[in-house]
Every structure is written in C-alpha cells, then in structure tokens.
C-alpha cells in the first residue's frame, strides 16, 4: 500500500476523534488555534523558546534557534510520503495456504490499514504515547516547551521528551537518532508540516505501520502475529496494553525476555487509561487478571527451513533481492507441507541409520507432480537447515543405472525393438586407448535376455551394446528431451550413467515418463502476488509432448517390472498400486539411487557422501534406497486412489 491520502471522514484536528465518548479536553485551553499556517505555528513555538532563552540569558542558544528557524526550508518535504511504500515482509505459503516462511531484511513488517487495528490497540497506544493526538496540531506546546527549556538549561545534548506521536513518526522517517536541540526543532517543523498534509487517521496509520516492536518486528500487524499469534484487529485490551507498554524499549520489556517487566508496563498503560477515563477501573482490573497466550518470535522463522532456501532462490531469480526482502510479496509455493514433513521426518530418521551402518553421510529427496510440474517436497540433507548446501537442487551426482531408461526408450522409439527383442549379455570390447570392456555389477554374464528383462535386472553389458546400436546421440537427445541439462559426453560410458544430475532434475525427468511423454516445466512457485494485489507470476502448466507415446507406455510397463520382478522389488507398495522405477548404483558405491513414480507423483532419493568417498561395499540403490522410497510414498499417497499407466495397446508403434 501507499500512503496516498484517502477521503477524510473528519477534519484533521480537534474534531477528528475516533472515540467520541472519551475526554480529549484535559489541556485544550493550552492548545493554540489550529486554523493558521504551519509557519505561524512553528514561528510561535520557536518564538516562545527564543524568548525563554533570552530571559535565561542564553544569547548563544537564542541565536542558534533563530538560525534553525531560517533554515527550515532545507528540511525534507513531507509530501513525498504520499508515495511512500514501507518495507514489508514477503510471506510464503504452501499449495494449501499453510504458512511456510516469511522473508525480510532487517524489518519484518506487514502493512495494514488503520481499520484493521482493534479499537483497544488504538486507545492503549494513544493513552501512553500521546493522549492529545486528535486535538493538537502536531506539537504539544506545553510539554514541548517544558522539555526544550529544560534542555536549554541542561545543555543541547540533553534535549529529549515532549514528543507527540506525529513528532515520533517524522523522527523515525526523516531524522537521525541523535539527542540534540537542532533535531528537536526539526521534529517540530516537520510534525506541523505533516499535519497540514495528512489527516490524523493517516498519520496514526503510518505510525502503527512504522514503529519498532522488538525482535525485528516493525508495525502493529507483525507485532500482533508474533507476540499473540493473532491479527492486529483481534487484539483485546490486555494484549493491547502490553504492546503499548513495551513500545519505549521493546527489546528490554519484551514478554519473551522479561514477562514481569512486560506486565509492569501493561499495568502502567491500564492505569493511564483509567486516569483518562477511557476505560473503567473494572475493565482495567479484568485486563490485569486476564491470562495471556503468547505466540513465538516470527522473524527469520520457517516451517520448512531447507525448502525455503530453494523457494527464495527462485524468487530472487525472477524478481530480485529487494523485491523479496522489502516488497511484501504474497507467494504460494507448490510445496505440500504434509508431504514435506513426511519427507523431512523420513530423511532425518533413516539418514543416521545409513550413516552408522553403510557410511552414507547424506541423503536427499525430491518429489514432483508429473501432471503439473509442481515440486511437492524437497529435502536437501539430513537435519537440513536454512543456509546449508541443498543436495536436492545443488548436488550433481553420477546417475548410474538410473540413466538406463533413456537408452531403452531411444531403442523403443527407433521402431526396431520391442520388449521381447533379444539382447546379449556377453563379453564385448570396444577399441580405444585403452579399450573399453563394460562389465556387469556382479562380474557375470547371463547370455541372451529379452529386452525387458535386461532392463529389469539392470544389466550393464546389454545396455552398452544397445546404446551403440541405437546411437549414443539419440540416447542423449532422449534424456535432454525430458529436461536433463547435464553435460553428457557422446561416448558409451554415458549409457551407464557417467553424467551427473541433481535429485530434483531426476525426479522431474522421470515425471515425463509418468506423464505419458509430456513435459511440464518444473516449478516451486504456483503464484506470486504483489503488495497491491497484482498477480506478478502464475504457473500455468502447459504440457508439451516430447517423447513418443507408444515408446513411453512400453517403457513404463518394463519399469513396472523392475519393481515387481527386478532390482527394485523393495519399492513395491503394500496396497498393490502400479509403480514404475529404477535403481541406480555407481562405481565403488559412491552414489546410490532409487527413482520411482506413479501417475500422480515422481520421487527421487539419493544417498552418498559429500566428499564423494565410497560407502560400504554392497550399498546398492535396490537394497538400501528403495525401502526408503517405499516408506515415503506409502505415506505420501494416502488418500490418493491407485491409478495405472496407459497400455501401449492404445498407441501405434513407431516405424523404423
């Protein structure tokens, strides 16, 4: 929002009273008339100070004040506040609207209108800070004169006190935090100018959105959400009195740090409200005795710390740093916090067990909805925290045998192979320096195998032969069509997964298989709305066919066999729903994978070590990662009906 003046519901000064039954007239006899120019008001105030200074014999002080009066024209123009947009916090929610995180710089602020602040909060604030706010012209000559004359006697460095709410606002917005007489006079001038340009309600609204409430909380809405876990409109008398009371020194009086001090400040505000006859003694007593329920400090907090970094990185790429930390964006992420919590819990529980038993120090998980490209869960490591290395998006590890489906897809798409074609698992040597002799995981050869069985058992030698026959360039093209961006050298070792990719890349790539050959751009952002309600970004999934439908449907049937009768049987779900997937284990057991999918969700899980050291021998994806994948998918798919993949019979096979 901006502070452009709205139509005033009441005149600016003495008749603008939000609480008509309250007594604002405690000192109105001392208030000068309000319908004269700001220059006359300031001149009158400073003139009185000059006279007082001269009477005290302080000629130097009087001369200084006169110089200040002449230099008023050099002060900031308060009219610029018409277009002033306060720094505001960006809020991120999940796909269902549940809060994920708030992003901000130093100031955690949410800008609201004055109508969104409870009457109790307004009363409490005015009572303790400026009970004559709606009757003075921006300055309180009586208290201000008393404070300034005291500073003349005590020295300019002692200037303080006497500030109205309007003066506090201009001090926060325009002036340096120094205690000098010159700054106090500048406050006077700017306060009167502000009152000529804005209504009382607009000034109060600006103040409530600007003021600091401790713990990096700026503005009443952020304070209400943090201290009492409610909106400012819902604050009751007891809560409002405490918030108003701690305002002079919120870091010291915060109930999170010193509840007894906060209660003392609350009682002070309630006593002042009774003194002003704005509440009854009985209401004050009830507020003192009311049990308060506190929230928690919301600054720099997140419900999903690890995934917040990835969302923030995407926001920064699209909108820039300033928009994120100051622009007050409303972000709906694609993350489903239910799935995110399941993923975090499983990684945090199973990860340490693998560390102890298999010397696998880290794990990462990524889950993508194949139909929309929405990233549903993302875990970057065991006990991941904000600011740490996110292995789900930033770790590019060798894919191993999880790359083999691209080889078999390319063969099927060529029109020269079916699941029943015969491949040969026999020794072979390719010329080179040195010659390349692929070998199988178990150092054995099975002889002739069907096309489908060779992939179900993840045999290396038939895969390399197939890649050579189909053409490694066609294999690479198939992988790239699904979104893999890794460097893939055009040699036969690429067929066995020498290329590197992140878990998120692999989950999104396999999502194309799950979606029948249609690619949808993966995204962490569903919608981004600006502070004024304008839609800045909205994900609109636009599926694009990138793979042959018959070849994909056939590949899905074979990858279902990997789970039912191949290397991935540990991933078979207990409800019997169709599942397709592929295991992967790299040389010397440095990486182990399982990537599997149903039509509604594609999930990749990786385990290994950050320093690329080997895990214990035998730490294979089928034996140690597939069970973790099963555990996650079992919980993630609760309530989602089973669904099979389309049969290849529905599509015409490609011609050679």
ZIUR-V271019 format. One record per pair of residues at least 12 apart in sequence whose C-alpha atoms are under 6 Angstrom apart, sorted by the first residue. I is the first residue (numbers start at 0). GAP is how many residues later the second one is. Records with the same first field share a line. If there is no record, write none. Layout:
I = GAP / GAP
This chain:
0 = 531
1 = 81 / 82 / 83
2 = 79
3 = 78
11 = 187 / 188
12 = 121 / 122
13 = 120 / 121
15 = 118
16 = 117
21 = 256
37 = 154
49 = 12
77 = 116
86 = 239
87 = 21 / 22 / 238 / 239 / 240
88 = 14 / 15 / 19 / 20 / 21 / 237 / 239
89 = 12 / 13 / 238 / 239 / 240
90 = 239
91 = 239 / 240
92 = 239
93 = 238 / 239 / 241 / 242
94 = 238 / 239 / 240 / 241
99 = 202 / 203 / 204
100 = 201
102 = 222
103 = 221
104 = 220
106 = 109 / 111
107 = 108 / 109 / 110
108 = 109 / 110 / 113
109 = 111 / 112
110 = 98
113 = 91
115 = 117
116 = 115 / 116
117 = 115 / 117
119 = 117
120 = 119
123 = 117 / 120
124 = 119
126 = 146
127 = 141
129 = 34 / 35
137 = 28 / 53 / 54 / 57
138 = 25
142 = 19
143 = 18
146 = 14 / 15
155 = 24 / 25
156 = 22 / 23
158 = 20 / 21 / 22
165 = 25
166 = 20 / 24
168 = 38
207 = 12
212 = 34 / 37
213 = 36 / 37
225 = 69 / 70 / 71 / 72
226 = 67 / 68
227 = 66 / 67
228 = 66
237 = 49
240 = 25 / 28
241 = 24
244 = 20 / 21 / 24
269 = 14
304 = 80 / 81
305 = 78 / 79 / 80
306 = 71
327 = 203
328 = 200 / 201 / 202
329 = 198 / 199
330 = 196 / 197
331 = 194 / 195
332 = 191 / 192 / 193
333 = 40 / 41 / 42 / 190 / 191 / 192
334 = 40 / 41 / 42
335 = 40
338 = 38 / 297
339 = 37
346 = 35
347 = 34 / 35
357 = 257 / 258
358 = 256
359 = 248 / 249 / 255
360 = 248
361 = 19 / 245 / 246 / 247
362 = 18 / 243 / 244
363 = 15 / 16 / 17 / 27 / 28 / 241 / 242
364 = 13 / 14 / 27 / 239 / 240
365 = 12 / 137 / 138 / 237 / 238
366 = 235 / 236
367 = 233 / 234
368 = 231 / 232
369 = 141 / 145
371 = 169
372 = 147 / 148 / 149
373 = 148 / 149
374 = 148 / 149
379 = 12
391 = 111 / 112
392 = 109 / 111
394 = 107
395 = 104 / 105 / 106
396 = 103 / 104
397 = 100 / 101 / 102
398 = 98 / 101
399 = 96 / 97 / 184 / 185 / 186
400 = 95 / 96 / 183
401 = 180 / 181 / 182
402 = 94
405 = 69 / 73
406 = 60 / 68
409 = 65
410 = 59
411 = 139
412 = 138
413 = 242
414 = 239 / 240 / 241
415 = 240
418 = 32 / 33
419 = 30 / 31
420 = 29 / 30
421 = 27 / 28 / 29
422 = 25 / 26 / 27 / 28
423 = 23 / 24 / 38
424 = 20 / 21 / 22 / 23 / 36 / 37
425 = 19 / 21
437 = 23
438 = 22
439 = 20
451 = 106
455 = 106 / 110
456 = 109 / 110
471 = 18
480 = 65
481 = 27
482 = 26
502 = 101
506 = 95 / 96 / 97
510 = 91
513 = 85
516 = 28 / 29 / 30 / 32 / 35
517 = 25 / 26 / 27 / 28
518 = 24 / 25
519 = 23
525 = 12 / 13
549 = 98 / 101 / 103
552 = 95
553 = 94
558 = 21 / 22
559 = 19 / 20
566 = 55
567 = 54
569 = 56 / 57
570 = 55 / 56 / 59
576 = 65
577 = 66
578 = 18 / 19
579 = 16 / 17
580 = 14 / 15
581 = 12 / 13
582 = 38 / 39
583 = 37
584 = 35 / 36
587 = 26
588 = 25 / 26
589 = 18 / 22 / 24 / 25
590 = 17
591 = 14 / 15 / 28 / 29
592 = 12 / 13 / 28
593 = 27 / 31 / 32
